[in-house]
């Protein structure tokens, strides 16, 4: 579907014309809730490293809070955090998700820990490349490579 057709469809859903041509926002909160995929985060340990398996979309602020809270909990511990974010099951990422990754990285580094990314799918990898964050994060193709990098 061409971009212009998709854009006009989105605008049609978001706005409707009033009787005198005024543009009035449409309450689309129910439709948004249907399309909001919650983020699930599984936690496991391997070789003294905490692996967070992230599943879902990192697109909206509400969806990113789980990741922020999980990392904050790890950073509250007395030992230095060694974290791998497994992004294999992240289906999409937008600004809030990028912000959550950057915040997790900076807070971890500030507290003397390490945070690394593993298995980012194509869409996520393209965002990291486009934003030049690929040069900031250590990104690994496999979990074994990421774990070995801590030694």
N, CA, C and O atoms as a GROMACS GRO file, in nm:
protein
  604
    1UNK      N    1   0.085  -0.117   0.000
    1UNK     CA    2   0.000   0.000   0.000
    1UNK      C    3   0.089   0.124   0.000
    1UNK      O    4   0.180   0.133   0.082
    2UNK      N    5   0.067   0.218  -0.088
    2UNK     CA    6   0.149   0.338  -0.095
    2UNK      C    7   0.140   0.420   0.034
    2UNK      O    8   0.039   0.418   0.104
    3UNK      N    9   0.247   0.492   0.061
    3UNK     CA   10   0.254   0.572   0.184
    3UNK      C   11   0.139   0.671   0.194
    3UNK      O   12   0.080   0.686   0.300
    4UNK      N   13   0.107   0.738   0.084
    4UNK     CA   14   0.000   0.839   0.087
    4UNK      C   15  -0.134   0.776   0.125
    4UNK      O   16  -0.213   0.839   0.196
    5UNK      N   17  -0.161   0.655   0.078
    5UNK     CA   18  -0.287   0.588   0.112
    5UNK      C   19  -0.292   0.553   0.260
    5UNK      O   20  -0.395   0.569   0.325
    6UNK      N   21  -0.179   0.504   0.313
    6UNK     CA   22  -0.174   0.471   0.455
    6UNK      C   23  -0.192   0.596   0.539
    6UNK      O   24  -0.265   0.596   0.638
    7UNK      N   25  -0.124   0.705   0.498
    7UNK     CA   26  -0.134   0.830   0.573
    7UNK      C   27  -0.275   0.883   0.573
    7UNK      O   28  -0.325   0.926   0.677
    8UNK      N   29  -0.341   0.881   0.458
    8UNK     CA   30  -0.478   0.932   0.454
    8UNK      C   31  -0.572   0.846   0.537
    8UNK      O   32  -0.667   0.896   0.596
    9UNK      N   33  -0.546   0.714   0.541
    9UNK     CA   34  -0.626   0.627   0.626
    9UNK      C   35  -0.609   0.657   0.773
    9UNK      O   36  -0.706   0.658   0.849
   10UNK      N   37  -0.486   0.683   0.814
   10UNK     CA   38  -0.459   0.718   0.954
   10UNK      C   39  -0.525   0.850   0.988
   10UNK      O   40  -0.589   0.862   1.092
   11UNK      N   41  -0.510   0.948   0.900
   11UNK     CA   42  -0.572   1.078   0.926
   11UNK      C   43  -0.724   1.067   0.932
   11UNK      O   44  -0.788   1.134   1.012
   12UNK      N   45  -0.780   0.984   0.848
   12UNK     CA   46  -0.925   0.967   0.847
   12UNK      C   47  -0.973   0.910   0.979
   12UNK      O   48  -1.079   0.948   1.030
   13UNK      N   49  -0.895   0.817   1.035
   13UNK     CA   50  -0.935   0.759   1.164
   13UNK      C   51  -0.917   0.857   1.278
   13UNK      O   52  -0.993   0.855   1.374
   14UNK      N   53  -0.816   0.943   1.268
   14UNK     CA   54  -0.786   1.034   1.378
   14UNK      C   55  -0.875   1.158   1.378
   14UNK      O   56  -0.904   1.214   1.484
   15UNK      N   57  -0.916   1.201   1.262
   15UNK     CA   58  -0.990   1.326   1.252
   15UNK      C   59  -1.121   1.305   1.177
   15UNK      O   60  -1.132   1.217   1.091
   16UNK      N   61  -1.217   1.385   1.208
   16UNK     CA   62  -1.338   1.387   1.127
   16UNK      C   63  -1.375   1.533   1.107
   16UNK      O   64  -1.349   1.617   1.192
   17UNK      N   65  -1.435   1.560   0.996
   17UNK     CA   66  -1.475   1.698   0.966
   17UNK      C   67  -1.607   1.729   1.034
   17UNK      O   68  -1.703   1.652   1.027
   18UNK      N   69  -1.610   1.843   1.101
   18UNK     CA   70  -1.734   1.891   1.162
   18UNK      C   71  -1.827   1.943   1.054
   18UNK      O   72  -1.791   1.947   0.936
   19UNK      N   73  -1.948   1.983   1.092
   19UNK     CA   74  -2.049   2.028   0.997
   19UNK      C   75  -2.002   2.151   0.919
   19UNK      O   76  -2.039   2.167   0.802
   20UNK      N   77  -1.922   2.237   0.980
   20UNK     CA   78  -1.878   2.359   0.913
   20UNK      C   79  -1.732   2.351   0.870
   20UNK      O   80  -1.667   2.454   0.852
   21UNK      N   81  -1.680   2.230   0.853
   21UNK     CA   82  -1.545   2.215   0.804
   21UNK      C   83  -1.438   2.221   0.912
   21UNK      O   84  -1.319   2.210   0.881
   22UNK      N   85  -1.477   2.237   1.037
   22UNK     CA   86  -1.378   2.241   1.145
   22UNK      C   87  -1.326   2.099   1.168
   22UNK      O   88  -1.399   2.001   1.155
   23UNK      N   89  -1.200   2.089   1.201
   23UNK     CA   90  -1.141   1.959   1.227
   23UNK      C   91  -1.152   1.931   1.376
   23UNK      O   92  -1.106   2.009   1.460
   24UNK      N   93  -1.214   1.818   1.409
   24UNK     CA   94  -1.238   1.781   1.547
   24UNK      C   95  -1.168   1.648   1.575
   24UNK      O   96  -1.188   1.552   1.500
   25UNK      N   97  -1.086   1.640   1.681
   25UNK     CA   98  -1.020   1.512   1.710
   25UNK      C   99  -1.121   1.406   1.749
   25UNK      O  100  -1.222   1.434   1.814
   26UNK      N  101  -1.094   1.283   1.709
   26UNK     CA  102  -1.179   1.170   1.740
   26UNK      C  103  -1.120   1.096   1.858
   26UNK      O  104  -0.999   1.076   1.864
   27UNK      N  105  -1.205   1.055   1.953
   27UNK     CA  106  -1.157   0.974   2.065
   27UNK      C  107  -1.130   0.834   2.014
   27UNK      O  108  -1.224   0.758   1.987
   28UNK      N  109  -1.004   0.800   2.000
   28UNK     CA  110  -0.963   0.672   1.943
   28UNK      C  111  -0.897   0.583   2.049
   28UNK      O  112  -0.821   0.492   2.015
   29UNK      N  113  -0.928   0.609   2.178
   29UNK     CA  114  -0.858   0.538   2.286
   29UNK      C  115  -0.888   0.388   2.284
   29UNK      O  116  -0.799   0.309   2.314
   30UNK      N  117  -1.011   0.348   2.250
   30UNK     CA  118  -1.042   0.205   2.244
   30UNK      C  119  -0.962   0.136   2.134
   30UNK      O  120  -0.911   0.025   2.155
   31UNK      N  121  -0.951   0.199   2.020
   31UNK     CA  122  -0.874   0.141   1.910
   31UNK      C  123  -0.727   0.131   1.947
   31UNK      O  124  -0.660   0.034   1.912
   32UNK      N  125  -0.675   0.231   2.019
   32UNK     CA  126  -0.536   0.228   2.060
   32UNK      C  127  -0.511   0.113   2.157
   32UNK      O  128  -0.407   0.047   2.149
   33UNK      N  129  -0.603   0.090   2.248
   33UNK     CA  130  -0.588  -0.019   2.345
   33UNK      C  131  -0.584  -0.155   2.276
   33UNK      O  132  -0.513  -0.245   2.320
   34UNK      N  133  -0.661  -0.171   2.168
   34UNK     CA  134  -0.662  -0.298   2.096
   34UNK      C  135  -0.525  -0.327   2.034
   34UNK      O  136  -0.483  -0.442   2.027
   35UNK      N  137  -0.456  -0.222   1.989
   35UNK     CA  138  -0.329  -0.240   1.919
   35UNK      C  139  -0.207  -0.228   2.010
   35UNK      O  140  -0.094  -0.245   1.965
   36UNK      N  141  -0.231  -0.198   2.138
   36UNK     CA  142  -0.119  -0.183   2.231
   36UNK      C  143  -0.079  -0.322   2.280
   36UNK      O  144  -0.155  -0.389   2.350
   37UNK      N  145   0.040  -0.363   2.244
   37UNK     CA  146   0.092  -0.493   2.283
   37UNK      C  147   0.177  -0.474   2.407
   37UNK      O  148   0.273  -0.397   2.405
   38UNK      N  149   0.144  -0.543   2.516
   38UNK     CA  150   0.226  -0.526   2.636
   38UNK      C  151   0.365  -0.586   2.617
   38UNK      O  152   0.383  -0.683   2.543
   39UNK      N  153   0.460  -0.527   2.686
   39UNK     CA  154   0.596  -0.579   2.683
   39UNK      C  155   0.609  -0.678   2.798
   39UNK      O  156   0.569  -0.651   2.911
   40UNK      N  157   0.666  -0.794   2.767
   40UNK     CA  158   0.692  -0.895   2.870
   40UNK      C  159   0.843  -0.909   2.883
   40UNK      O  160   0.917  -0.908   2.784
   41UNK      N  161   0.888  -0.921   3.007
   41UNK     CA  162   1.030  -0.934   3.031
   41UNK      C  163   1.054  -1.054   3.122
   41UNK      O  164   1.010  -1.057   3.237
   42UNK      N  165   1.125  -1.150   3.067
   42UNK     CA  166   1.166  -1.267   3.146
   42UNK      C  167   1.307  -1.243   3.198
   42UNK      O  168   1.390  -1.182   3.130
   43UNK      N  169   1.334  -1.291   3.316
   43UNK     CA  170   1.466  -1.272   3.377
   43UNK      C  171   1.527  -1.408   3.407
   43UNK      O  172   1.461  -1.498   3.459
   44UNK      N  173   1.655  -1.421   3.373
   44UNK     CA  174   1.728  -1.543   3.407
   44UNK      C  175   1.874  -1.507   3.429
   44UNK      O  176   1.920  -1.400   3.391
   45UNK      N  177   1.947  -1.599   3.490
   45UNK     CA  178   2.088  -1.580   3.521
   45UNK      C  179   2.173  -1.681   3.444
   45UNK      O  180   2.132  -1.796   3.425
   46UNK      N  181   2.290  -1.637   3.400
   46UNK     CA  182   2.387  -1.726   3.337
   46UNK      C  183   2.526  -1.668   3.359
   46UNK      O  184   2.552  -1.554   3.323
   47UNK      N  185   2.613  -1.745   3.417
   47UNK     CA  186   2.752  -1.704   3.439
   47UNK      C  187   2.764  -1.570   3.512
   47UNK      O  188   2.850  -1.489   3.479
   48UNK      N  189   2.677  -1.548   3.610
   48UNK     CA  190   2.682  -1.423   3.686
   48UNK      C  191   2.628  -1.302   3.613
   48UNK      O  192   2.648  -1.189   3.657
   49UNK      N  193   2.561  -1.325   3.502
   49UNK     CA  194   2.503  -1.217   3.421
   49UNK      C  195   2.352  -1.231   3.423
   49UNK      O  196   2.299  -1.342   3.411
   50UNK      N  197   2.283  -1.119   3.438
   50UNK     CA  198   2.137  -1.120   3.431
   50UNK      C  199   2.095  -1.098   3.287
   50UNK      O  200   2.134  -1.000   3.223
   51UNK      N  201   2.015  -1.190   3.236
   51UNK     CA  202   1.964  -1.180   3.098
   51UNK      C  203   1.817  -1.143   3.106
   51UNK      O  204   1.737  -1.212   3.169
   52UNK      N  205   1.783  -1.034   3.040
   52UNK     CA  206   1.644  -0.991   3.032
   52UNK      C  207   1.593  -1.022   2.892
   52UNK      O  208   1.639  -0.964   2.794
   53UNK      N  209   1.498  -1.114   2.884
   53UNK     CA  210   1.438  -1.152   2.756
   53UNK      C  211   1.318  -1.061   2.732
   53UNK      O  212   1.214  -1.077   2.797
   54UNK      N  213   1.332  -0.967   2.640
   54UNK     CA  214   1.228  -0.868   2.613
   54UNK      C  215   1.142  -0.916   2.497
   54UNK      O  216   1.194  -0.954   2.392
   55UNK      N  217   1.010  -0.915   2.517
   55UNK     CA  218   0.916  -0.960   2.416
   55UNK      C  219   0.808  -0.853   2.396
   55UNK      O  220   0.750  -0.804   2.493
   56UNK      N  221   0.782  -0.817   2.270
   56UNK     CA  222   0.676  -0.721   2.240
   56UNK      C  223   0.730  -0.601   2.166
   56UNK      O  224   0.836  -0.607   2.103
   57UNK      N  225   0.657  -0.491   2.176
   57UNK     CA  226   0.696  -0.367   2.109
   57UNK      C  227   0.748  -0.267   2.212
   57UNK      O  228   0.692  -0.254   2.321
   58UNK      N  229   0.855  -0.199   2.178
   58UNK     CA  230   0.907  -0.090   2.260
   58UNK      C  231   0.876   0.039   2.186
   58UNK      O  232   0.964   0.102   2.127
   59UNK      N  233   0.749   0.077   2.190
   59UNK     CA  234   0.705   0.192   2.111
   59UNK      C  235   0.647   0.305   2.196
   59UNK      O  236   0.680   0.421   2.173
   60UNK      N  237   0.564   0.273   2.290
   60UNK     CA  238   0.496   0.374   2.370
   60UNK      C  239   0.559   0.380   2.509
   60UNK      O  240   0.616   0.282   2.556
   61UNK      N  241   0.546   0.494   2.572
   61UNK     CA  242   0.603   0.514   2.706
   61UNK      C  243   0.554   0.407   2.804
   61UNK      O  244   0.631   0.353   2.883
   62UNK      N  245   0.425   0.376   2.796
   62UNK     CA  246   0.368   0.276   2.887
   62UNK      C  247   0.432   0.138   2.865
   62UNK      O  248   0.449   0.061   2.959
   63UNK      N  249   0.466   0.109   2.741
   63UNK     CA  250   0.525  -0.020   2.708
   63UNK      C  251   0.670  -0.028   2.754
   63UNK      O  252   0.722  -0.138   2.777
   64UNK      N  253   0.735   0.084   2.768
   64UNK     CA  254   0.877   0.088   2.804
   64UNK      C  255   0.900   0.090   2.955
   64UNK      O  256   1.010   0.064   3.001
   65UNK      N  257   0.796   0.122   3.031
   65UNK     CA  258   0.812   0.132   3.176
   65UNK      C  259   0.856   0.000   3.239
   65UNK      O  260   0.934   0.001   3.334
   66UNK      N  261   0.809  -0.112   3.187
   66UNK     CA  262   0.849  -0.242   3.243
   66UNK      C  263   1.000  -0.262   3.231
   66UNK      O  264   1.063  -0.311   3.324
   67UNK      N  265   1.057  -0.224   3.118
   67UNK     CA  266   1.201  -0.237   3.099
   67UNK      C  267   1.276  -0.144   3.194
   67UNK      O  268   1.372  -0.184   3.258
   68UNK      N  269   1.231  -0.020   3.203
   68UNK     CA  270   1.296   0.076   3.293
   68UNK      C  271   1.292   0.027   3.438
   68UNK      O  272   1.392   0.036   3.510
   69UNK      N  273   1.177  -0.023   3.481
   69UNK     CA  274   1.162  -0.071   3.618
   69UNK      C  275   1.250  -0.193   3.645
   69UNK      O  276   1.310  -0.204   3.752
   70UNK      N  277   1.256  -0.283   3.550
   70UNK     CA  278   1.337  -0.404   3.566
   70UNK      C  279   1.485  -0.369   3.581
   70UNK      O  280   1.553  -0.422   3.669
   71UNK      N  281   1.534  -0.280   3.497
   71UNK     CA  282   1.675  -0.239   3.504
   71UNK      C  283   1.701  -0.162   3.633
   71UNK      O  284   1.804  -0.183   3.697
   72UNK      N  285   1.610  -0.076   3.672
   72UNK     CA  286   1.627  -0.001   3.798
   72UNK      C  287   1.636  -0.097   3.916
   72UNK      O  288   1.714  -0.074   4.008
   73UNK      N  289   1.556  -0.203   3.914
   73UNK     CA  290   1.563  -0.302   4.021
   73UNK      C  291   1.698  -0.372   4.027
   73UNK      O  292   1.751  -0.398   4.135
   74UNK      N  293   1.754  -0.402   3.911
   74UNK     CA  294   1.886  -0.465   3.907
   74UNK      C  295   1.995  -0.370   3.956
   74UNK      O  296   2.090  -0.412   4.021
   75UNK      N  297   1.979  -0.242   3.925
   75UNK     CA  298   2.079  -0.144   3.965
   75UNK      C  299   2.071  -0.110   4.114
   75UNK      O  300   2.166  -0.056   4.171
   76UNK      N  301   1.959  -0.142   4.177
   76UNK     CA  302   1.944  -0.116   4.320
   76UNK      C  303   2.021  -0.216   4.406
   76UNK      O  304   2.041  -0.194   4.525
   77UNK      N  305   2.064  -0.325   4.347
   77UNK     CA  306   2.140  -0.427   4.419
   77UNK      C  307   2.281  -0.375   4.449
   77UNK      O  308   2.332  -0.290   4.376
   78UNK      N  309   2.343  -0.426   4.555
   78UNK     CA  310   2.477  -0.375   4.591
   78UNK      C  311   2.589  -0.412   4.492
   78UNK      O  312   2.684  -0.336   4.477
   79UNK      N  313   2.578  -0.526   4.426
   79UNK     CA  314   2.685  -0.566   4.333
   79UNK      C  315   2.668  -0.495   4.199
   79UNK      O  316   2.560  -0.449   4.163
   80UNK      N  317   2.779  -0.486   4.125
   80UNK     CA  318   2.775  -0.424   3.993
   80UNK      C  319   2.685  -0.505   3.901
   80UNK      O  320   2.691  -0.628   3.897
   81UNK      N  321   2.602  -0.434   3.829
   81UNK     CA  322   2.509  -0.501   3.737
   81UNK      C  323   2.581  -0.543   3.610
   81UNK      O  324   2.655  -0.466   3.549
   82UNK      N  325   2.556  -0.666   3.572
   82UNK     CA  326   2.604  -0.719   3.443
   82UNK      C  327   2.478  -0.768   3.372
   82UNK      O  328   2.422  -0.871   3.408
   83UNK      N  329   2.436  -0.692   3.271
   83UNK     CA  330   2.305  -0.713   3.210
   83UNK      C  331   2.318  -0.737   3.060
   83UNK      O  332   2.394  -0.669   2.991
   84UNK      N  333   2.244  -0.836   3.012
   84UNK     CA  334   2.228  -0.859   2.868
   84UNK      C  335   2.080  -0.842   2.837
   84UNK      O  336   1.995  -0.908   2.897
   85UNK      N  337   2.050  -0.755   2.743
   85UNK     CA  338   1.912  -0.740   2.696
   85UNK      C  339   1.898  -0.823   2.570
   85UNK      O  340   1.956  -0.792   2.466
   86UNK      N  341   1.819  -0.930   2.578
   86UNK     CA  342   1.791  -1.016   2.464
   86UNK      C  343   1.672  -0.956   2.390
   86UNK      O  344   1.559  -0.962   2.438
   87UNK      N  345   1.698  -0.898   2.274
   87UNK     CA  346   1.595  -0.827   2.198
   87UNK      C  347   1.536  -0.911   2.085
   87UNK      O  348   1.464  -0.859   2.000
   88UNK      N  349   1.567  -1.038   2.084
   88UNK     CA  350   1.526  -1.127   1.975
   88UNK      C  351   1.376  -1.122   1.947
   88UNK      O  352   1.334  -1.134   1.832
   89UNK      N  353   1.294  -1.104   2.052
   89UNK     CA  354   1.149  -1.106   2.035
   89UNK      C  355   1.086  -0.968   2.039
   89UNK      O  356   0.965  -0.955   2.061
   90UNK      N  357   1.166  -0.865   2.019
   90UNK     CA  358   1.112  -0.729   2.010
   90UNK      C  359   1.069  -0.707   1.866
   90UNK      O  360   1.151  -0.712   1.775
   91UNK      N  361   0.941  -0.684   1.846
   91UNK     CA  362   0.888  -0.674   1.710
   91UNK      C  363   0.905  -0.535   1.648
   91UNK      O  364   0.908  -0.522   1.526
   92UNK      N  365   0.916  -0.432   1.733
   92UNK     CA  366   0.933  -0.297   1.680
   92UNK      C  367   0.983  -0.206   1.790
   92UNK      O  368   0.967  -0.236   1.908
   93UNK      N  369   1.045  -0.096   1.752
   93UNK     CA  370   1.096   0.001   1.849
   93UNK      C  371   1.083   0.140   1.789
   93UNK      O  372   1.112   0.162   1.672
   94UNK      N  373   1.038   0.234   1.873
   94UNK     CA  374   1.028   0.374   1.833
   94UNK      C  375   1.102   0.459   1.935
   94UNK      O  376   1.181   0.407   2.014
   95UNK      N  377   1.076   0.588   1.934
   95UNK     CA  378   1.148   0.682   2.019
   95UNK      C  379   1.149   0.649   2.166
   95UNK      O  380   1.255   0.656   2.230
   96UNK      N  381   1.035   0.612   2.223
   96UNK     CA  382   1.031   0.580   2.366
   96UNK      C  383   1.115   0.458   2.397
   96UNK      O  384   1.179   0.451   2.502
   97UNK      N  385   1.114   0.361   2.306
   97UNK     CA  386   1.195   0.241   2.327
   97UNK      C  387   1.344   0.271   2.318
   97UNK      O  388   1.423   0.219   2.397
   98UNK      N  389   1.382   0.355   2.223
   98UNK     CA  390   1.522   0.396   2.211
   98UNK      C  391   1.562   0.471   2.337
   98UNK      O  392   1.671   0.449   2.391
   99UNK      N  393   1.474   0.558   2.385
   99UNK     CA  394   1.501   0.632   2.508
   99UNK      C  395   1.518   0.540   2.627
   99UNK      O  396   1.605   0.563   2.712
  100UNK      N  397   1.436   0.435   2.634
  100UNK     CA  398   1.446   0.340   2.745
  100UNK      C  399   1.580   0.265   2.739
  100UNK      O  400   1.642   0.241   2.842
  101UNK      N  401   1.623   0.227   2.619
  101UNK     CA  402   1.753   0.159   2.605
  101UNK      C  403   1.867   0.251   2.646
  101UNK      O  404   1.959   0.209   2.716
  102UNK      N  405   1.862   0.376   2.602
  102UNK     CA  406   1.968   0.472   2.636
  102UNK      C  407   1.971   0.497   2.786
  102UNK      O  408   2.078   0.502   2.846
  103UNK      N  409   1.854   0.514   2.846
  103UNK     CA  410   1.849   0.536   2.991
  103UNK      C  411   1.904   0.416   3.066
  103UNK      O  412   1.980   0.432   3.161
  104UNK      N  413   1.865   0.297   3.025
  104UNK     CA  414   1.916   0.176   3.090
  104UNK      C  415   2.068   0.169   3.079
  104UNK      O  416   2.137   0.136   3.175
  105UNK      N  417   2.119   0.201   2.960
  105UNK     CA  418   2.263   0.196   2.937
  105UNK      C  419   2.336   0.300   3.023
  105UNK      O  420   2.434   0.267   3.091
  106UNK      N  421   2.289   0.424   3.020
  106UNK     CA  422   2.359   0.531   3.093
  106UNK      C  423   2.354   0.510   3.244
  106UNK      O  424   2.453   0.533   3.313
  107UNK      N  425   2.240   0.466   3.295
  107UNK     CA  426   2.228   0.441   3.439
  107UNK      C  427   2.317   0.325   3.481
  107UNK      O  428   2.380   0.329   3.587
  108UNK      N  429   2.323   0.222   3.399
  108UNK     CA  430   2.407   0.106   3.430
  108UNK      C  431   2.554   0.146   3.430
  108UNK      O  432   2.627   0.110   3.522
  109UNK      N  433   2.596   0.219   3.330
  109UNK     CA  434   2.736   0.264   3.323
  109UNK      C  435   2.770   0.359   3.438
  109UNK      O  436   2.878   0.351   3.496
  110UNK      N  437   2.677   0.447   3.470
  110UNK     CA  438   2.699   0.544   3.578
  110UNK      C  439   2.724   0.474   3.712
  110UNK      O  440   2.799   0.524   3.796
  111UNK      N  441   2.663   0.360   3.730
  111UNK     CA  442   2.678   0.284   3.854
  111UNK      C  443   2.784   0.176   3.845
  111UNK      O  444   2.791   0.087   3.930
  112UNK      N  445   2.866   0.182   3.741
  112UNK     CA  446   2.978   0.091   3.729
  112UNK      C  447   2.946  -0.044   3.669
  112UNK      O  448   3.030  -0.134   3.671
  113UNK      N  449   2.827  -0.060   3.615
  113UNK     CA  450   2.787  -0.188   3.556
  113UNK      C  451   2.808  -0.191   3.405
  113UNK      O  452   2.861  -0.098   3.346
  114UNK      N  453   2.764  -0.300   3.347
  114UNK     CA  454   2.773  -0.317   3.201
  114UNK      C  455   2.638  -0.364   3.148
  114UNK      O  456   2.571  -0.446   3.211
  115UNK      N  457   2.600  -0.312   3.033
  115UNK     CA  458   2.476  -0.352   2.968
  115UNK      C  459   2.507  -0.376   2.821
  115UNK      O  460   2.566  -0.292   2.754
  116UNK      N  461   2.468  -0.492   2.772
  116UNK     CA  462   2.495  -0.530   2.633
  116UNK      C  463   2.366  -0.579   2.567
  116UNK      O  464   2.276  -0.627   2.635
  117UNK      N  465   2.359  -0.567   2.436
  117UNK     CA  466   2.242  -0.609   2.360
  117UNK      C  467   2.276  -0.735   2.281
  117UNK      O  468   2.388  -0.753   2.234
  118UNK      N  469   2.175  -0.821   2.268
  118UNK     CA  470   2.194  -0.943   2.191
  118UNK      C  471   2.073  -0.969   2.103
  118UNK      O  472   1.959  -0.943   2.142
  119UNK      N  473   2.099  -1.020   1.985
  119UNK     CA  474   1.997  -1.065   1.888
  119UNK      C  475   1.893  -0.959   1.850
  119UNK      O  476   1.774  -0.991   1.846
  120UNK      N  477   1.934  -0.836   1.822
  120UNK     CA  478   1.830  -0.742   1.779
  120UNK      C  479   1.780  -0.780   1.640
  120UNK      O  480   1.860  -0.801   1.549
  121UNK      N  481   1.647  -0.789   1.622
  121UNK     CA  482   1.595  -0.820   1.489
  121UNK      C  483   1.619  -0.704   1.392
  121UNK      O  484   1.660  -0.596   1.434
  122UNK      N  485   1.594  -0.728   1.266
  122UNK     CA  486   1.623  -0.631   1.161
  122UNK      C  487   1.573  -0.490   1.187
  122UNK      O  488   1.648  -0.394   1.170
  123UNK      N  489   1.447  -0.476   1.227
  123UNK     CA  490   1.391  -0.342   1.250
  123UNK      C  491   1.466  -0.270   1.362
  123UNK      O  492   1.497  -0.152   1.351
  124UNK      N  493   1.493  -0.342   1.469
  124UNK     CA  494   1.563  -0.282   1.583
  124UNK      C  495   1.706  -0.246   1.544
  124UNK      O  496   1.755  -0.139   1.580
  125UNK      N  497   1.771  -0.335   1.473
  125UNK     CA  498   1.908  -0.310   1.430
  125UNK      C  499   1.916  -0.187   1.338
  125UNK      O  500   2.009  -0.107   1.348
  126UNK      N  501   1.818  -0.173   1.249
  126UNK     CA  502   1.816  -0.056   1.160
  126UNK      C  503   1.800   0.074   1.239
  126UNK      O  504   1.862   0.175   1.206
  127UNK      N  505   1.717   0.072   1.342
  127UNK     CA  506   1.700   0.192   1.426
  127UNK      C  507   1.830   0.224   1.498
  127UNK      O  508   1.870   0.341   1.505
  128UNK      N  509   1.897   0.122   1.550
  128UNK     CA  510   2.025   0.144   1.618
  128UNK      C  511   2.129   0.200   1.521
  128UNK      O  512   2.209   0.286   1.558
  129UNK      N  513   2.128   0.152   1.398
  129UNK     CA  514   2.222   0.202   1.298
  129UNK      C  515   2.189   0.345   1.257
  129UNK      O  516   2.278   0.430   1.247
  130UNK      N  517   2.062   0.371   1.235
  130UNK     CA  518   2.017   0.503   1.190
  130UNK      C  519   2.048   0.610   1.295
  130UNK      O  520   2.088   0.721   1.261
  131UNK      N  521   2.030   0.576   1.423
  131UNK     CA  522   2.054   0.672   1.532
  131UNK      C  523   2.200   0.675   1.575
  131UNK      O  524   2.238   0.753   1.663
  132UNK      N  525   2.283   0.590   1.514
  132UNK     CA  526   2.426   0.578   1.546
  132UNK      C  527   2.449   0.518   1.684
  132UNK      O  528   2.561   0.520   1.734
  133UNK      N  529   2.345   0.465   1.747
  133UNK     CA  530   2.361   0.401   1.878
  133UNK      C  531   2.433   0.267   1.867
  133UNK      O  532   2.477   0.211   1.967
  134UNK      N  533   2.445   0.216   1.746
  134UNK     CA  534   2.519   0.093   1.723
  134UNK      C  535   2.666   0.111   1.764
  134UNK      O  536   2.735   0.015   1.796
  135UNK      N  537   2.711   0.238   1.764
  135UNK     CA  538   2.849   0.267   1.804
  135UNK      C  539   2.862   0.284   1.956
  135UNK      O  540   2.973   0.287   2.008
  136UNK      N  541   2.750   0.296   2.025
  136UNK     CA  542   2.750   0.313   2.171
  136UNK      C  543   2.733   0.179   2.242
  136UNK      O  544   2.810   0.145   2.331
  137UNK      N  545   2.633   0.104   2.201
  137UNK     CA  546   2.604  -0.026   2.262
  137UNK      C  547   2.698  -0.133   2.209
  137UNK      O  548   2.741  -0.128   2.093
  138UNK      N  549   2.728  -0.229   2.293
  138UNK     CA  550   2.794  -0.350   2.245
  138UNK      C  551   2.681  -0.443   2.203
  138UNK      O  552   2.597  -0.480   2.286
  139UNK      N  553   2.678  -0.480   2.077
  139UNK     CA  554   2.570  -0.562   2.020
  139UNK      C  555   2.630  -0.694   1.973
  139UNK      O  556   2.731  -0.696   1.902
  140UNK      N  557   2.567  -0.805   2.013
  140UNK     CA  558   2.616  -0.937   1.978
  140UNK      C  559   2.509  -1.016   1.905
  140UNK      O  560   2.389  -0.998   1.928
  141UNK      N  561   2.554  -1.104   1.816
  141UNK     CA  562   2.462  -1.186   1.737
  141UNK      C  563   2.407  -1.302   1.818
  141UNK      O  564   2.294  -1.346   1.795
  142UNK      N  565   2.486  -1.352   1.914
  142UNK     CA  566   2.441  -1.466   1.994
  142UNK      C  567   2.459  -1.438   2.143
  142UNK      O  568   2.542  -1.356   2.183
  143UNK      N  569   2.380  -1.506   2.221
  143UNK     CA  570   2.388  -1.493   2.366
  143UNK      C  571   2.524  -1.541   2.417
  143UNK      O  572   2.580  -1.482   2.510
  144UNK      N  573   2.576  -1.648   2.359
  144UNK     CA  574   2.706  -1.702   2.402
  144UNK      C  575   2.816  -1.599   2.384
  144UNK      O  576   2.902  -1.586   2.470
  145UNK      N  577   2.815  -1.526   2.272
  145UNK     CA  578   2.914  -1.420   2.248
  145UNK      C  579   2.900  -1.308   2.352
  145UNK      O  580   3.001  -1.258   2.402
  146UNK      N  581   2.778  -1.271   2.382
  146UNK     CA  582   2.755  -1.165   2.480
  146UNK      C  583   2.806  -1.206   2.618
  146UNK      O  584   2.871  -1.127   2.687
  147UNK      N  585   2.775  -1.329   2.658
  147UNK     CA  586   2.820  -1.379   2.789
  147UNK      C  587   2.972  -1.387   2.795
  147UNK      O  588   3.032  -1.353   2.896
  148UNK      N  589   3.034  -1.433   2.687
  148UNK     CA  590   3.180  -1.445   2.684
  148UNK      C  591   3.248  -1.308   2.693
  148UNK      O  592   3.361  -1.299   2.740
  149UNK      N  593   3.181  -1.203   2.648
  149UNK     CA  594   3.241  -1.069   2.650
  149UNK      C  595   3.256  -1.012   2.791
  149UNK      O  596   3.331  -0.917   2.811
  150UNK      N  597   3.186  -1.071   2.888
  150UNK     CA  598   3.198  -1.025   3.026
  150UNK      C  599   3.323  -1.080   3.094
  150UNK      O  600   3.363  -1.030   3.199
  151UNK      N  601   3.384  -1.183   3.036
  151UNK     CA  602   3.500  -1.247   3.100
  151UNK      C  603   3.627  -1.176   3.069
  151UNK      O  604   3.734  -1.218   3.114
   0.00000   0.00000   0.00000
